[in-house]
């Protein structure tokens, strides 16, 4: 009987070497993008930094755009996995809120083997501030929204093509994520803590923002809308679909 262990060990070594090369190219590219700008960085500069050929670069990445979004792919998949793991029966917006906060809380663990979290946060800010990358990011966000909507529909036992609610809920959630990403990118604090705090605060305003009457006018005054939730307790509206404040 042939001993296959040496062959398996050799294959494992080759895969680890490939992963190290890919990660080195990724880190070098992000550092160059951040230090001198995405559009001013060439593939030649990336490969020279890692001391590999262009052919090696294109073995792992189709172009600069793909390497710029490689870590973002990991982060988005991390969020989707967190959403899929939320408790069965948890309302959609509450589940998405809990998932994104849990994803921020475990980001270091998810990325530690690929890039430092601080490097990713700087790269994310670069995406938000670079027109060419932001355009791609918005296009990718549309694709991600559909992916999330299908997951929400599956969790709720709904037909996505027949029931618009999953897409509407996801559109509201992702709209908040785009706003917080943009505002965070314009600020001075680029930490995970800063964007997590802003994300939580803005998500907690979805319920109040969707209230019929923001001025808290009573029906007798001609407003017809409910009192603004913050006027009572500072908490989101007590809707079963609104995000709770009990965290992840």
C-alpha positions as CSV (number, residue, x, y, z in Angstrom):
1,X,0.0,0.0,0.0
2,X,1.4,3.4,-1.1
3,X,2.0,6.0,1.7
4,X,0.2,9.1,0.4
5,X,1.2,11.3,3.4
6,X,4.4,12.8,1.7
7,X,2.3,13.8,-1.4
8,X,-0.4,15.4,0.8
9,X,2.3,17.2,2.8
10,X,3.9,18.5,-0.4
11,X,0.5,19.7,-1.7
12,X,-0.3,21.4,1.6
13,X,3.1,23.2,1.5
14,X,2.4,24.4,-2.1
15,X,-1.0,25.8,-1.1
16,X,0.5,27.6,1.9
17,X,3.2,29.1,-0.3
18,X,0.5,30.3,-2.8
19,X,-1.6,31.8,0.0
20,X,1.5,33.6,1.4
21,X,2.3,35.0,-2.0
22,X,-1.3,36.1,-2.6
23,X,-1.5,37.8,0.8
24,X,1.9,39.5,0.3
25,X,0.7,40.9,-3.0
26,X,-2.6,42.0,-1.4
27,X,-0.8,43.8,1.5
28,X,1.7,45.4,-0.8
29,X,-1.0,46.7,-3.1
30,X,-3.1,48.1,-0.3
31,X,-0.1,49.9,1.2
32,X,0.8,51.4,-2.1
33,X,-2.8,52.4,-2.9
34,X,-3.0,54.2,0.5
35,X,0.5,55.9,0.3
36,X,0.4,57.1,-3.3
37,X,-3.1,56.7,-4.5
38,X,-4.9,53.9,-6.4
39,X,-4.7,55.5,-9.8
40,X,-1.0,56.3,-9.4
41,X,0.0,52.7,-8.5
42,X,1.0,50.3,-11.2
43,X,1.0,46.5,-11.2
44,X,4.8,46.7,-11.8
45,X,5.2,48.6,-8.5
46,X,3.2,46.0,-6.7
47,X,5.2,43.1,-8.1
48,X,8.5,44.8,-7.5
49,X,7.6,45.3,-3.9
50,X,7.0,41.6,-3.4
51,X,9.8,40.6,-5.8
52,X,7.6,38.5,-8.1
53,X,6.8,38.7,-11.8
54,X,3.7,40.3,-13.4
55,X,2.7,36.8,-14.4
56,X,2.6,35.8,-10.8
57,X,0.4,38.8,-10.0
58,X,-2.1,37.9,-12.7
59,X,-2.2,34.3,-11.5
60,X,-3.9,35.6,-8.4
61,X,-5.7,38.8,-9.5
62,X,-7.3,39.8,-12.8
63,X,-6.4,43.5,-12.3
64,X,-5.9,46.3,-9.8
65,X,-9.6,46.6,-9.1
66,X,-9.8,43.0,-8.0
67,X,-7.0,43.3,-5.6
68,X,-8.4,46.6,-4.2
69,X,-11.7,44.8,-3.3
70,X,-10.2,41.5,-2.3
71,X,-10.5,42.2,1.5
72,X,-13.9,43.9,1.0
73,X,-15.1,40.6,-0.4
74,X,-14.0,38.9,2.8
75,X,-15.7,41.5,5.0
76,X,-19.0,41.2,3.0
77,X,-18.9,37.4,3.2
78,X,-18.2,37.7,7.0
79,X,-21.4,39.9,7.4
80,X,-23.5,37.5,5.3
81,X,-22.3,34.6,7.4
82,X,-23.2,36.5,10.6
83,X,-26.7,37.2,9.2
84,X,-27.2,33.6,8.3
85,X,-26.3,32.7,11.9
86,X,-28.8,35.0,13.6
87,X,-31.5,33.3,15.6
88,X,-34.4,31.9,13.7
89,X,-37.5,34.1,14.0
90,X,-35.6,37.3,14.7
91,X,-37.2,40.1,12.6
92,X,-35.2,41.1,9.5
93,X,-34.0,44.6,10.5
94,X,-33.1,43.4,14.0
95,X,-31.2,40.5,12.5
96,X,-29.3,42.7,10.0
97,X,-28.4,45.1,12.8
98,X,-27.2,42.4,15.1
99,X,-25.2,40.8,12.2
100,X,-23.4,43.9,11.2
101,X,-22.5,44.8,14.8
102,X,-21.3,41.2,15.4
103,X,-19.3,41.4,12.2
104,X,-17.5,44.6,13.3
105,X,-16.8,43.0,16.7
106,X,-15.2,40.0,15.1
107,X,-13.5,41.7,12.2
108,X,-10.0,41.3,13.6
109,X,-10.5,37.5,13.9
110,X,-11.9,37.3,10.4
111,X,-9.0,39.2,8.7
112,X,-6.0,38.5,10.9
113,X,-4.5,35.9,8.7
114,X,-4.7,38.1,5.6
115,X,-4.2,41.7,6.5
116,X,-4.2,43.8,9.7
117,X,-7.5,45.4,10.5
118,X,-6.0,48.9,10.5
119,X,-4.8,48.3,7.0
120,X,-8.3,47.2,5.9
121,X,-9.9,50.3,7.5
122,X,-7.5,52.6,5.7
123,X,-8.2,50.8,2.4
124,X,-12.0,51.1,3.0
125,X,-11.6,54.8,3.6
126,X,-9.6,54.9,0.3
127,X,-12.5,53.3,-1.5
128,X,-14.9,55.9,-0.1
129,X,-12.7,58.7,-1.2
130,X,-11.5,57.5,-4.7
131,X,-14.1,58.2,-7.4
132,X,-13.1,55.2,-9.6
133,X,-13.3,52.8,-6.7
134,X,-16.4,54.3,-5.2
135,X,-18.3,53.8,-8.5
136,X,-17.3,50.1,-8.4
137,X,-18.2,49.9,-4.8
138,X,-21.7,51.2,-5.5
139,X,-22.2,48.7,-8.3
140,X,-21.0,45.9,-6.0
141,X,-23.3,47.1,-3.3
142,X,-26.3,46.6,-5.5
143,X,-25.2,43.0,-6.1
144,X,-24.7,42.5,-2.3
145,X,-28.1,43.9,-1.6
146,X,-29.7,41.3,-3.8
147,X,-27.7,38.6,-2.0
148,X,-28.8,39.8,1.4
149,X,-32.4,40.2,0.2
150,X,-32.5,36.5,-0.9
151,X,-31.1,35.5,2.4
152,X,-33.7,37.5,4.3
153,X,-36.5,36.1,2.1
154,X,-35.2,32.6,2.8
155,X,-35.1,33.2,6.6
156,X,-38.7,34.5,6.5
157,X,-40.0,31.8,4.2
158,X,-40.9,34.3,1.5
159,X,-40.8,34.3,-2.3
160,X,-38.5,37.2,-3.1
161,X,-40.0,37.7,-6.5
162,X,-43.6,37.8,-5.1
163,X,-43.0,39.7,-1.9
164,X,-41.2,43.1,-2.0
165,X,-40.6,43.4,1.7
166,X,-37.2,41.7,1.9
167,X,-35.8,44.1,-0.8
168,X,-37.4,47.1,0.9
169,X,-35.9,46.2,4.3
170,X,-32.5,45.5,2.8
171,X,-32.6,48.8,0.8
172,X,-33.3,50.7,4.1
173,X,-30.5,48.9,5.9
174,X,-27.9,49.2,3.1
175,X,-28.9,52.9,2.7
176,X,-27.9,53.5,6.3
177,X,-24.6,51.5,5.7
178,X,-23.8,53.7,2.7
179,X,-24.4,56.9,4.7
180,X,-22.4,55.8,7.7
181,X,-19.5,54.6,5.4
182,X,-19.4,58.0,3.7
183,X,-19.6,60.1,6.9
184,X,-17.0,57.8,8.6
185,X,-14.7,58.2,5.7
186,X,-14.9,61.9,5.9
187,X,-14.0,61.9,9.6
188,X,-10.6,61.8,11.4
189,X,-11.2,58.6,13.4
190,X,-10.8,55.6,11.0
191,X,-11.1,53.0,13.7
192,X,-13.5,50.0,13.8
193,X,-14.9,51.5,17.0
194,X,-15.8,54.7,15.3
195,X,-17.7,53.2,12.4
196,X,-19.3,50.6,14.7
197,X,-20.6,53.4,16.9
198,X,-21.9,55.4,14.0
199,X,-23.5,52.4,12.4
200,X,-25.3,51.5,15.6
201,X,-26.6,55.1,16.1
202,X,-27.8,55.4,12.6
203,X,-29.5,52.0,12.4
204,X,-31.4,52.9,15.6
205,X,-32.9,55.8,13.8
206,X,-34.6,53.8,11.0
207,X,-37.8,53.4,13.0
208,X,-38.0,57.1,14.0
209,X,-37.1,58.2,10.4
210,X,-40.0,56.1,9.0
211,X,-42.5,57.6,11.4
212,X,-45.4,59.4,9.7
213,X,-44.8,62.6,11.5
214,X,-41.4,63.8,12.7
215,X,-42.8,66.8,14.5
216,X,-44.8,64.7,17.0
217,X,-48.1,66.4,16.1
218,X,-51.2,64.8,17.5
219,X,-54.1,63.9,15.2
220,X,-56.1,66.7,16.9
221,X,-53.5,69.2,15.6
222,X,-54.0,67.9,12.1
223,X,-50.8,65.9,12.0
224,X,-52.2,62.4,12.3
225,X,-48.8,60.9,13.0
226,X,-47.5,59.2,16.1
227,X,-45.3,60.9,18.6
228,X,-41.6,60.7,17.7
229,X,-40.1,57.8,19.7
230,X,-37.1,59.8,20.9
231,X,-39.6,62.2,22.6
232,X,-40.7,59.4,24.8
233,X,-37.6,57.4,25.6
234,X,-34.8,57.9,23.1
235,X,-35.4,54.3,21.9
236,X,-36.4,53.1,18.4
237,X,-40.1,52.5,17.6
238,X,-41.4,49.4,19.3
239,X,-42.1,47.7,15.9
240,X,-41.2,44.0,15.7
241,X,-39.3,44.7,12.6
242,X,-37.4,47.7,13.9
243,X,-33.8,47.3,15.2
244,X,-33.7,46.7,18.9
245,X,-31.1,48.3,21.2
246,X,-30.1,45.1,22.9
247,X,-27.1,44.8,20.6
248,X,-26.0,41.6,18.9
